Amino acid sequence: MSALPWTMPTENGLAMSVDLAIYPLDVVMRACHAFTARCYVFVRSVENGLAIIDFAPRDEQDSLRDVAGDFSNALIDHQLRSLVAAETKAVRELLVAQAFCEGDLLDRSEIESDEYADPRGIVR
């Protein structure tokens, strides 16, 4: 099968170009991290609005064409996750604030004592 149009064969593997106008660098890096168990990943350059990512197989039996296709899908996945996280940020923050508000995490025994109490045992 021929190479995918956004890929370029390299000496040790395959290089892909990713348009940073479509996928921000943080999304590209998250997708890259997801592939580190499967192959060696190196972000070679980020210039002219493109990120060039090199993939080298960990195992010679692995198909880099499959890796390239799966990586493309991972970019979409991480981009959508990023969009959903941005859209739901306020709700998540409210839920976390409410959760911590209901559980009193402070030991108020030292604050709410009277002038004769010695909760820290200083007098001893």
C-alpha positions in Angstrom: 0.0 0.0 0.0 1.2 3.5 -0.7 2.1 6.0 2.0 -0.6 8.3 3.4 -0.5 11.8 1.9 0.5 13.5 5.1 3.3 11.1 5.8 6.9 10.9 4.6 9.1 7.8 4.8 12.4 8.5 6.7 15.6 6.5 7.2 14.4 4.9 10.4 10.6 5.1 10.1 8.0 7.6 9.2 7.5 11.3 9.6 4.1 13.1 9.8 3.3 16.7 9.4 0.5 18.1 11.6 -1.1 21.5 10.9 -1.0 23.5 14.2 -3.9 25.7 13.0 -6.1 22.6 13.3 -4.5 20.8 16.2 -2.8 23.0 18.9 0.6 21.8 20.1 -0.7 20.6 23.5 -3.1 18.3 21.6 -0.3 17.1 19.4 1.9 16.3 22.4 -0.9 14.4 24.2 -1.5 12.3 21.1 2.3 11.7 20.8 2.4 10.6 24.4 -0.3 8.1 23.8 2.0 6.4 21.2 5.2 6.1 23.2 4.5 2.6 24.3 3.9 1.5 20.7 6.8 3.2 18.9 9.5 5.8 19.4 8.1 9.3 18.9 10.1 12.5 18.3 8.8 15.9 17.6 11.5 17.1 15.2 10.4 20.6 14.5 7.6 23.1 15.0 7.8 25.8 12.4 5.7 27.5 9.7 2.6 26.3 11.5 3.5 22.6 11.2 4.7 20.1 13.7 6.9 17.3 12.2 6.7 14.1 14.2 9.0 11.1 13.6 7.9 7.6 14.4 10.2 4.7 14.6 9.0 1.1 15.3 9.8 -0.5 18.6 9.3 -3.9 16.9 10.2 -4.4 13.2 6.9 -6.3 12.7 4.8 -3.2 13.5 3.2 -1.4 10.5 4.0 2.3 10.6 1.1 2.9 8.2 -1.2 1.6 10.9 0.5 3.8 13.4 0.1 6.9 11.2 -3.6 6.2 10.7 -4.2 5.5 14.4 -2.2 8.7 15.3 -4.5 10.7 13.0 -7.5 9.3 14.9 -5.8 10.1 18.2 -5.3 13.7 17.2 -9.1 14.0 16.6 -9.8 12.2 19.9 -7.5 14.5 21.9 -8.8 17.6 20.1 -12.4 16.7 21.0 -11.4 16.0 24.6 -9.8 19.4 24.8 -12.9 21.1 23.4 -15.2 19.3 25.8 -12.9 20.1 28.7 -13.0 23.8 27.8 -16.8 23.7 27.4 -17.3 22.0 30.8 -14.6 23.8 32.8 -17.0 26.0 34.8 -19.2 23.0 35.7 -16.2 20.9 36.8 -14.9 23.7 38.9 -18.3 24.2 40.5 -18.6 20.5 41.3 -15.1 20.4 42.9 -15.8 23.5 44.9 -19.1 22.1 46.1 -17.5 18.8 47.0 -14.8 20.5 49.1 -17.3 23.0 50.6 -19.5 20.3 52.0 -16.6 18.4 53.6 -15.0 20.6 56.3 -11.4 19.8 55.9 -10.2 22.1 58.7 -9.7 21.1 62.3 -11.8 23.8 63.9 -11.2 22.6 67.5 -8.3 25.0 67.9 -10.2 28.0 66.4 -13.5 27.5 68.2 -12.1 27.0 71.7 -12.4 29.5 74.6 -9.6 31.4 76.4 -9.3 28.6 79.0 -9.0 25.7 76.7 -5.5 24.4 75.7 -6.1 22.3 72.6 -2.4 22.2 71.7 -1.2 21.3 75.2 1.0 24.3 75.5 0.6 24.7 79.3 1.8 21.1 80.0 
